[in-house]
Amino acid sequence: MRNPQQAGVARRFCSFADSLEQLLGRRIDLLTEAMIRNPHFKAEVDRSREVVIEA
């Protein structure tokens, strides 16, 4: 059985990615930290990471 809260999070995540694509006028790949498994790619992401909005 599917958790309704998880379904809502997935829908918002995809909607956010779609909105970014429309705003930027290009295709984007939106990832969470847990999705990055390649250690070399993760190191590069960590090196080039920039805070856009800080809570």
C-alpha positions in Angstrom: 0.0 0.0 0.0 1.3 3.4 -0.9 1.8 6.1 1.6 -0.2 9.2 0.6 2.3 11.6 2.1 5.1 10.0 0.0 3.0 10.3 -3.1 2.5 14.0 -2.4 6.2 14.6 -1.9 7.0 12.8 -5.2 4.4 14.9 -7.0 5.8 18.2 -5.6 9.4 17.1 -6.5 8.4 16.5 -10.1 6.3 19.6 -10.3 9.3 21.7 -8.9 11.5 20.1 -11.6 9.0 21.0 -14.3 8.7 24.5 -13.0 12.5 25.0 -13.0 12.6 23.7 -16.6 10.0 26.2 -17.7 11.7 29.1 -15.8 15.2 28.3 -17.1 14.1 27.3 -20.6 16.1 24.1 -20.6 16.1 20.5 -19.4 17.3 20.0 -15.9 18.1 16.9 -13.7 17.0 17.5 -10.2 18.7 15.2 -7.7 18.6 14.7 -4.0 21.9 13.8 -2.1 20.6 10.2 -1.6 20.4 9.8 -5.4 24.1 10.5 -6.0 26.0 7.2 -5.6 29.1 7.8 -7.7 31.7 9.0 -5.3 33.6 11.0 -8.0 30.4 12.8 -9.1 29.4 13.4 -5.4 32.8 15.0 -4.7 32.4 17.3 -7.7 28.9 18.2 -6.7 30.1 18.9 -3.1 33.0 21.0 -4.5 30.8 23.2 -6.7 27.8 23.4 -4.5 26.3 26.9 -3.9 23.7 27.9 -1.3 20.8 29.6 -3.1 18.4 30.0 -0.2 19.3 29.4 3.4 16.5 28.9 5.9 
